[in-house]
């Protein structure tokens, strides 16, 4: 855009079209008109936005050197977007990374919905074999104490994918009573598949969960606030006993 054009202005609003030579050098949209009002506004805007401690002479110099009689592209033509609004170049880079086996960033994983469980997989029957595998894993991990009970102190470090849990208490009454198999665990929530084929998200904070084991009547109780870690982090973490847990 020329801030000081001597050509007659077309009746197209505030701007007149740029020269054909400029249009041919860029793929950006160039149908931006310019008129006298714009030429009056531009130098004043530049001078108003310059640091007030700088003199008016330096502000005028900045306008002359950087704006006056220069073509300014207001759109970056090289970062095109597709019809959905997402940047096509970013999508292409993600696909290339995936093909090469390069580790994707968390943002890229969210874009590809890597960890999203598809709706057709929200079936309780699909997770029953996983629950059987988890019970065998838990039986070996927890073992038996000398007095015949389970070593539930190890439960805090166990991977709960496949475990059957029930919400005993929660700050939000709507979560109480939810029971199902853990299909996904994050730092802050459990996602469980219920017997009626629903995938529900239950927050760990301010909740108490009961873990059920298939081979014994013993039940494990998990306080969500003390359990707010990723499964991989819990395995190596040293936990200190806490006398109370606030559910208010």
Secondary structure by P-SEA (a helix, b strand, c coil): cccccccccccccccccccaaaaaaccccccccccaaaaaaaaaaaaaaccccccaaaaaaaaaaccccccccccccccccccccccaaaaaaaaaaaaacccccaaaaaaaccccccccccccccaaaaaaaaaaaaaaaaccccccccccccccccccccbbbbbcccccccccccccccccccccbbbbbcccbbbbbbbcccbbbbbbbccccbbbbbccccccccaaaaaabbbbbbcccccc
